[in-house]
Amino acid sequence: MPKGKVCVLGLVSTKVPELETPEALARRIDEAARYLPLEQLALSPQCGFASDVTGNRVTEEDQKRKLELVVRTARMVWR
């Protein structure tokens, strides 16, 4: 990965309402940090939430909780 570029890890599922734990996400970020510096990593949901229209049972409240999880985990990892 070239310096100055960022690898975005899509670790938060947008297909199911269940939340990952911040600790589990942090472990996966730590695994990625074995290959790239932490400064070159970022966290995001896997993709957008548009697929909830076609049958995935992810409510607007679920989506909000997942985005809050991304923020909470990022603050924990990239203090």
C-alpha positions in Angstrom: 0.0 0.0 0.0 1.6 3.3 -1.0 2.2 5.9 1.7 -0.5 8.5 1.9 -3.2 5.9 0.9 -5.8 4.5 3.3 -7.2 1.0 3.3 -10.8 1.0 4.5 -11.9 -2.1 6.4 -15.6 -2.8 5.8 -16.0 -4.9 9.0 -19.6 -3.9 10.1 -22.3 -5.9 8.3 -25.1 -4.0 6.7 -27.1 -7.1 5.9 -28.1 -8.2 9.5 -29.4 -6.2 12.4 -27.1 -7.8 15.0 -24.2 -5.6 16.1 -20.6 -6.7 16.2 -18.8 -5.9 19.4 -16.2 -3.1 19.5 -13.7 -5.6 20.9 -14.2 -8.0 18.0 -13.8 -5.2 15.5 -10.7 -4.0 17.3 -9.2 -7.5 17.1 -9.8 -7.5 13.3 -8.2 -4.1 13.0 -5.2 -5.3 15.0 -4.9 -8.2 12.6 -4.9 -5.8 9.6 -2.3 -3.6 11.4 0.1 -6.5 11.2 0.3 -5.8 7.4 -0.3 -2.0 7.3 0.4 0.8 9.8 -2.6 1.7 11.8 -2.4 5.3 10.4 -3.2 3.7 6.9 -6.3 1.9 8.1 -9.9 3.0 8.5 -13.2 1.4 9.6 -16.5 1.4 7.9 -19.7 -0.6 7.2 -19.3 -3.2 4.5 -21.4 -1.1 2.0 -24.4 1.1 2.0 -27.7 0.2 3.6 -29.7 0.3 0.4 -30.2 -3.5 0.3 -32.6 -3.3 3.2 -35.2 -2.3 0.5 -34.8 -5.8 -1.1 -35.3 -7.9 1.9 -32.6 -7.5 4.5 -34.3 -6.8 7.8 -32.2 -3.9 8.9 -34.3 -1.0 10.3 -33.3 2.7 10.3 -32.6 2.3 14.0 -30.3 -0.7 13.3 -28.5 1.4 10.8 -28.0 4.2 13.3 -26.7 1.8 15.9 -24.2 0.4 13.4 -22.9 3.8 12.4 -22.6 4.7 16.1 -20.6 1.4 16.6 -18.2 2.5 13.8 -17.6 5.8 15.6 -17.3 4.2 19.0 -14.8 1.6 17.8 -12.8 4.1 15.8 -12.4 6.3 18.9 -11.3 3.3 20.9 -8.7 2.1 18.3 -7.4 5.5 17.0 -7.3 7.4 20.3 
